[in-house]
């Protein structure tokens, strides 16, 4: 699934330096939920992003928002 999405992004002329972090984010959400992407619910994504905004070194709002946008792009590509 991830390799297919990676190929799709490469076909859109995105660079590895862009795609690599996106894939890492998707893997982190997979590890956080223990579920495959087609099983993710909005609640799980919200819990994941909330965890990024808390703790010792919380991520900036703009960073988390960018993550949400990336995850939405990934999820929509699965429905297409």
Secondary structure, DSSP 8 states (H G I E B T S, - for coil): -HHHHHHHHHHTT--HHHHHHHHHHHHHHHHHH-S-GGG--HHHHHHHHHHHTSSTT---HHHHHHHHHHHHHHHHHHH-
